């Protein structure tokens, strides 16, 4: 039987407020939001931390070597002793993708980041969003949120965006800024996050009337 669950993926620029928009959208649509926290189980599998996962995923990968490592190490039914698979950008992606697909099989949901637009690119019930904002607005948001100077906030944004760019290019062979990967591309500069979330909720319900009102 065809799975009718709806999957909304949200990619976002650092400092755009995309994570907060995702949370509010989940509340308005009655959907769970899966992002960084849900991936603790992947970190546990690789006997690593979320911070180490971020560092690994920011690296450029040898696609074929990582592909082989995945099928030697991750695609097994058991693990003996203290042997853990090696964490590389692509083995982490394969593990995340498997986990997220399993979640989507169980329920409709919102997925933040994790190259979700690529993982669910062939899912007919998936809707893909990209949230952007002008650089000055993003710097101001990060500076306020993390109590940083504008210069420090700019460095945080550049580091985060570069890591996300590298990860998406590595696993999906595309730019995360390619509008063809998305159904909605929104520049939310100077727009309250609740206003953006409400706009998205209203329009998503038009496409998927079954979602909570």
Beta strands, then each sheet from edge to edge (+ up, - down):
strand 1: 7-12
strand 2: 32-34
strand 3: 109-112
strand 4: 126-132
strand 5: 184-187
sheet 1: 2+ 3+ 1+ 4+ 5+
end
